[in-house]
């Protein structure tokens, strides 16, 4: 049964891309976990790209085209619009791969740059998700945050990362609590990794060069699952620059994973990034039994985008056919709008499954990447 705040009588119009009315009428509008329905019209939240709720009128801008307009909601307008925005944004956070495996601490405020916009800030153990009121959400990985800076005018909190900065504002009395929640979680990650690896330089999702790690070979042996030892040797032998090793707390963990000699905390994995020519090879040394990825771009760009995705592997593993942006593709929002995902997919030279043909397939692929440099 649909709760009362999620249902209301309304007049509706469904318009096409040029503003012509395709359907209209009066019916009960129902807000569901995944979609809004009114009359014979059902709109998935993944396709509701923009929401405008003002002057007793709700307008949803739809993908691939058109708009849905609701009017005559009467006294139900405020509560209905609030529920609609909440469910829409919740679904789109997941659709943009900005959700987590644990419940976040939530703060209400506004983004202060580049434009001031009301927003919700969801602080997870692994990242901060920024949920603007009427536009797309994004995540700031805690492993990428180099500074949490307090701003006085206007009052806010700036999260500085190598990719840029995000300023959270209008937090009122919750500003100190929000800053503490972010700082405590980031510091907890780093303390865990320092204790695990014996090196204070590691952060969630970022690889350190072999020359930056004391005892790189020993660390590799401690955190490479036996099933991946030969793979790691093959890739390191092909390296044309310093390889990188790192740890990442997975947001799409497997039930069972590859275990290294030194046990990993729950949901953590170890990755290796190997520069070969102008390309980069990704190998998961421990954790998920993931494929080997070869990208046609440099290691810094690959690591940055993987960190922004928090190493979610499912959308990377999609074939071209599976990644077709259709109305029934559950990954369609991320495939349409998530830039790190699209950059990585566009740069993928090969995805090599770990089977009896892995060695020959990998050697052939690495030759192609190396030849590009010589040419």
C-alpha positions as CSV (number, residue, x, y, z in Angstrom):
1,X,0.0,0.0,0.0
2,X,1.3,3.4,-1.0
3,X,1.7,5.9,2.0
4,X,-0.5,8.9,2.0
5,X,2.3,11.5,1.3
6,X,3.2,9.5,-1.8
7,X,-0.2,9.8,-3.5
8,X,-2.3,12.7,-4.6
9,X,-5.0,13.5,-7.2
10,X,-3.5,15.6,-10.0
11,X,-4.0,16.9,-13.5
12,X,-1.2,15.9,-15.7
13,X,0.3,16.5,-19.2
14,X,2.9,14.5,-20.9
15,X,4.7,16.6,-23.6
16,X,7.1,15.5,-26.3
17,X,10.4,17.1,-27.1
18,X,8.8,20.1,-29.0
19,X,6.1,20.7,-26.4
20,X,3.2,18.9,-28.0
21,X,0.8,17.2,-25.6
22,X,1.0,13.4,-26.0
23,X,-1.3,12.5,-23.0
24,X,-3.3,14.4,-20.5
25,X,-6.0,14.0,-17.9
26,X,-6.8,13.8,-14.2
27,X,-5.7,10.8,-12.2
28,X,-4.1,9.7,-8.9
29,X,-0.3,10.3,-9.0
30,X,1.7,7.6,-7.1
31,X,5.3,7.9,-5.9
32,X,7.1,4.6,-5.9
33,X,10.6,3.6,-5.0
34,X,11.7,3.4,-8.6
35,X,9.2,5.5,-10.6
36,X,6.3,8.0,-10.6
37,X,3.0,6.9,-12.2
38,X,-0.1,8.9,-13.1
39,X,-2.8,7.6,-15.3
40,X,-1.2,5.4,-18.0
41,X,2.1,7.2,-17.6
42,X,5.0,5.8,-15.7
43,X,8.3,7.7,-15.4
44,X,11.5,6.0,-14.0
45,X,13.5,8.2,-11.6
46,X,16.6,7.3,-13.7
47,X,15.0,9.2,-16.6
48,X,13.8,12.2,-14.6
49,X,16.8,14.4,-15.4
50,X,15.5,17.6,-13.9
51,X,12.9,18.5,-11.3
52,X,11.2,21.9,-10.9
53,X,8.6,22.2,-8.1
54,X,7.2,25.7,-7.6
55,X,4.0,27.6,-7.7
56,X,1.9,24.4,-7.1
57,X,3.3,22.9,-10.3
58,X,5.7,20.0,-10.6
59,X,7.7,19.6,-13.8
60,X,10.0,16.7,-14.7
61,X,12.3,17.0,-17.7
62,X,12.6,13.5,-19.1
63,X,15.2,11.5,-21.0
64,X,15.4,10.9,-23.9
65,X,13.0,13.8,-24.4
66,X,9.8,15.4,-23.2
67,X,8.3,16.6,-19.9
68,X,5.7,15.5,-17.4
69,X,3.8,18.3,-15.7
70,X,1.6,17.8,-12.6
71,X,-0.9,20.5,-11.5
72,X,-3.9,20.8,-9.2
73,X,-2.3,19.0,-6.3
74,X,-3.9,21.4,-3.8
75,X,-3.0,21.1,-0.2
76,X,-1.0,18.0,-1.0
77,X,1.5,19.9,-3.1
78,X,4.2,20.5,-0.4
79,X,4.3,17.0,1.1
80,X,3.9,15.3,-2.3
81,X,6.7,17.4,-3.8
82,X,9.0,16.6,-0.9
83,X,8.4,12.9,-1.1
84,X,8.9,13.0,-4.9
85,X,12.2,14.8,-4.6
86,X,13.4,12.5,-1.8
87,X,12.6,9.3,-3.8
88,X,13.9,10.7,-7.1
89,X,17.2,11.8,-5.6
90,X,17.6,8.5,-3.7
91,X,17.2,6.5,-6.8
92,X,19.5,8.8,-8.8
93,X,22.3,8.6,-6.2
94,X,22.4,4.8,-6.8
95,X,22.0,5.4,-10.5
96,X,25.1,7.6,-10.5
97,X,27.0,5.0,-8.4
98,X,27.3,7.4,-5.5
99,X,25.8,5.2,-2.8
100,X,27.6,3.1,-0.2
101,X,27.3,-0.2,1.5
102,X,26.5,1.4,4.9
103,X,24.0,4.0,5.9
104,X,25.4,7.6,5.7
105,X,25.2,10.5,8.1
106,X,23.1,13.1,6.4
107,X,23.3,16.9,6.5
108,X,21.1,19.5,4.9
109,X,22.8,22.6,3.4
110,X,23.8,24.0,0.0
111,X,26.7,23.8,-2.5
112,X,28.4,27.2,-2.6
113,X,30.3,26.9,-5.9
114,X,30.1,27.2,-8.8
115,X,26.5,28.2,-8.1
116,X,24.6,28.3,-4.8
117,X,22.2,25.4,-4.8
118,X,20.3,23.6,-1.9
119,X,21.8,20.2,-1.4
120,X,22.0,17.2,0.9
121,X,25.4,15.9,2.0
122,X,25.6,12.1,2.7
123,X,28.8,11.2,4.6
124,X,29.6,7.5,4.1
125,X,32.6,5.6,5.6
126,X,34.2,5.8,2.1
127,X,33.1,9.1,0.5
128,X,30.8,12.1,0.6
129,X,27.9,12.2,-1.8
130,X,26.6,15.6,-2.8
131,X,22.9,15.5,-3.7
132,X,21.8,18.9,-5.2
133,X,18.1,19.4,-4.8
134,X,17.3,19.4,-8.5
135,X,20.4,18.2,-10.4
136,X,22.7,15.2,-10.5
137,X,24.6,13.9,-7.5
138,X,28.3,13.1,-7.3
139,X,30.8,11.6,-4.9
140,X,34.0,12.9,-3.4
141,X,36.1,9.9,-2.3
142,X,37.6,10.4,1.1
143,X,40.8,8.8,-0.2
144,X,41.2,11.7,-2.6
145,X,40.6,14.5,0.0
146,X,43.9,16.2,0.8
147,X,42.4,18.9,2.9
148,X,39.2,19.6,4.9
149,X,39.2,23.4,5.2
150,X,36.9,25.6,7.2
151,X,35.6,28.7,5.3
152,X,34.5,31.8,7.2
153,X,33.0,34.0,4.5
154,X,30.7,32.6,3.4
155,X,30.7,29.9,6.2
156,X,31.4,26.5,4.8
157,X,33.6,23.4,4.5
158,X,35.9,23.0,1.5
159,X,37.0,19.5,0.5
160,X,40.2,19.8,-1.6
161,X,41.2,17.0,-4.0
162,X,43.6,16.8,-6.9
163,X,40.6,17.1,-9.2
164,X,39.3,20.3,-7.6
165,X,37.4,21.5,-4.7
166,X,33.8,21.2,-3.3
167,X,32.5,23.7,-0.8
168,X,29.6,22.6,1.5
169,X,27.7,25.5,3.0
170,X,24.5,26.6,4.8
171,X,25.0,23.9,7.4
172,X,24.1,26.1,10.3
173,X,24.8,24.5,13.7
174,X,25.7,21.2,11.9
175,X,28.8,22.6,10.3
176,X,31.2,21.4,13.0
177,X,29.5,18.0,13.2
178,X,29.7,17.6,9.4
179,X,33.4,18.6,9.3
180,X,34.2,16.2,12.1
181,X,32.3,13.3,10.5
182,X,34.3,13.8,7.2
183,X,37.6,14.2,9.0
184,X,37.1,11.3,11.3
185,X,36.2,8.9,8.5
186,X,39.1,9.9,6.3
187,X,41.6,9.7,9.2
188,X,40.2,6.2,10.2
189,X,40.8,5.0,6.7
190,X,44.4,6.2,6.7
191,X,45.1,4.8,10.1
192,X,43.8,1.4,9.1
193,X,46.0,1.4,6.0
194,X,49.1,2.5,7.9
195,X,48.6,-0.3,10.4
196,X,47.9,-2.8,7.6
197,X,50.7,-1.9,5.2
198,X,53.2,-0.4,7.6
199,X,53.3,2.8,5.4
200,X,51.6,6.1,6.2
201,X,51.3,7.1,2.6
202,X,48.4,5.0,1.5
203,X,44.9,6.3,1.1
204,X,41.7,4.6,-0.1
205,X,41.8,4.0,-3.9
206,X,45.1,5.6,-4.7
207,X,48.2,3.7,-5.7
208,X,51.7,4.5,-4.6
209,X,54.7,4.1,-6.9
210,X,57.1,1.3,-6.1
211,X,59.7,3.9,-5.4
212,X,57.4,5.6,-2.8
213,X,56.9,2.4,-0.8
214,X,59.5,1.0,1.5
215,X,59.9,-2.7,0.8
216,X,57.7,-2.8,-2.4
217,X,58.6,-6.4,-3.2
218,X,57.8,-7.6,0.4
219,X,54.5,-5.7,0.3
220,X,53.6,-7.3,-3.0
221,X,54.2,-10.7,-1.7
222,X,52.2,-10.1,1.5
223,X,49.1,-8.8,-0.4
224,X,49.1,-10.9,-3.6
225,X,46.7,-13.9,-3.5
226,X,48.6,-17.1,-4.7
227,X,46.2,-17.3,-7.7
228,X,47.5,-13.9,-8.9
229,X,51.2,-14.3,-8.2
230,X,52.1,-15.4,-11.8
231,X,49.9,-12.7,-13.2
232,X,51.6,-10.0,-11.2
233,X,55.0,-11.2,-12.3
234,X,54.0,-11.2,-16.0
235,X,52.7,-7.6,-15.7
236,X,55.6,-6.3,-13.7
237,X,58.0,-7.7,-16.2
238,X,56.3,-5.7,-18.9
239,X,56.4,-2.4,-17.0
240,X,57.9,0.6,-18.7
241,X,57.6,2.9,-15.6
242,X,57.1,2.6,-11.9
243,X,54.2,0.3,-11.1
244,X,51.8,1.3,-8.4
245,X,50.2,-0.7,-5.6
246,X,47.2,0.4,-3.6
247,X,44.2,-0.6,-1.3
248,X,40.6,0.2,-1.9
249,X,37.5,-0.4,0.1
250,X,35.0,-1.9,-2.3
251,X,31.4,-0.7,-2.7
252,X,30.5,-3.7,-4.8
253,X,32.2,-6.5,-2.8
254,X,32.1,-10.1,-3.8
255,X,30.8,-12.7,-1.3
256,X,34.0,-14.6,-1.7
257,X,37.3,-13.3,-2.8
258,X,40.9,-14.1,-3.4
259,X,42.8,-14.1,-0.1
260,X,46.4,-12.9,0.2
261,X,48.9,-14.2,2.8
262,X,48.2,-11.2,5.0
263,X,44.5,-11.1,5.7
264,X,42.6,-8.0,4.5
265,X,39.8,-6.2,6.5
266,X,36.3,-7.0,5.2
267,X,35.5,-5.5,1.8
268,X,39.0,-4.3,1.2
269,X,41.0,-5.2,-1.9
270,X,44.5,-4.7,-3.3
271,X,45.2,-3.4,-6.8
272,X,48.2,-3.1,-9.0
273,X,48.6,-0.5,-11.8
274,X,51.3,-1.1,-14.3
275,X,52.3,1.4,-16.9
276,X,53.1,-0.2,-20.3
277,X,54.0,2.1,-23.1
278,X,51.3,4.8,-23.2
279,X,48.8,2.4,-21.5
280,X,48.0,1.2,-18.1
281,X,47.1,-2.3,-16.8
282,X,44.9,-2.9,-13.8
283,X,45.1,-6.1,-11.9
284,X,43.3,-6.9,-8.6
285,X,45.9,-8.7,-6.6
286,X,43.5,-9.8,-3.8
287,X,39.8,-9.4,-3.1
288,X,37.6,-9.9,-6.1
289,X,38.3,-12.4,-8.8
290,X,38.2,-9.6,-11.4
291,X,39.5,-9.5,-14.9
292,X,42.7,-7.7,-16.1
293,X,42.0,-4.4,-17.7
294,X,44.2,-2.7,-20.2
295,X,43.6,1.0,-20.8
296,X,45.0,3.2,-23.5
297,X,45.8,6.1,-21.2
298,X,48.3,6.9,-18.6
299,X,48.4,5.7,-15.0
300,X,47.5,9.0,-13.3
301,X,44.3,9.4,-15.4
302,X,43.3,5.7,-14.9
303,X,43.9,5.8,-11.1
304,X,42.0,9.1,-10.7
305,X,38.9,7.8,-12.6
306,X,39.0,4.4,-10.8
307,X,39.0,6.3,-7.5
308,X,36.1,8.5,-8.5
309,X,34.2,5.3,-9.3
310,X,35.5,3.7,-6.1
311,X,36.6,0.8,-8.3
312,X,33.1,-0.3,-9.0
313,X,33.6,-3.1,-11.6
314,X,30.2,-4.1,-12.8
315,X,29.7,-1.1,-15.2
316,X,33.2,-1.4,-16.5
317,X,32.7,-5.1,-17.3
318,X,29.6,-4.5,-19.5
319,X,30.0,-5.4,-23.2
320,X,29.2,-2.9,-25.8
321,X,25.8,-4.6,-26.3
322,X,25.1,-4.6,-22.6
323,X,26.1,-1.0,-22.3
324,X,23.6,0.2,-24.9
325,X,21.8,3.2,-23.4
326,X,18.2,1.9,-23.6
327,X,15.2,2.6,-21.4
328,X,15.5,-0.9,-19.8
329,X,19.2,-0.8,-19.0
330,X,19.6,-0.5,-15.2
331,X,23.0,1.2,-15.7
332,X,21.7,3.8,-18.2
333,X,22.0,6.9,-15.9
334,X,25.7,6.2,-15.1
335,X,26.4,5.3,-18.8
336,X,24.8,8.6,-19.9
337,X,26.2,11.0,-17.3
338,X,29.1,9.6,-15.2
339,X,32.2,11.0,-16.8
340,X,34.8,8.8,-15.1
341,X,33.0,5.7,-16.2
342,X,32.7,6.8,-19.8
343,X,36.3,7.9,-19.9
344,X,37.5,4.5,-18.7
345,X,35.2,2.6,-21.0
346,X,36.3,4.7,-24.0
347,X,40.0,4.0,-23.0
348,X,39.6,0.3,-22.5
349,X,41.9,-1.6,-24.9
350,X,41.0,-5.1,-23.5
351,X,39.3,-6.9,-20.6
352,X,41.1,-10.2,-20.1
353,X,39.4,-13.0,-18.2
354,X,41.5,-15.2,-15.9
355,X,41.4,-18.5,-17.7
356,X,43.8,-20.8,-19.5
357,X,44.2,-18.2,-22.3
358,X,45.1,-15.3,-20.0
359,X,48.9,-15.4,-20.6
360,X,48.8,-15.4,-24.4
361,X,46.0,-12.8,-24.5
362,X,47.8,-10.5,-22.1
363,X,51.1,-10.8,-24.0
364,X,49.4,-10.0,-27.3
365,X,47.6,-7.0,-25.8
366,X,50.7,-5.6,-24.1
367,X,52.5,-5.8,-27.5
368,X,49.8,-3.6,-29.0
369,X,50.2,-1.0,-26.3
370,X,54.0,-1.1,-26.5
371,X,54.0,-0.8,-30.3
372,X,51.9,2.4,-30.1
373,X,54.9,4.0,-28.3
374,X,57.4,2.8,-30.8
375,X,55.3,4.1,-33.7
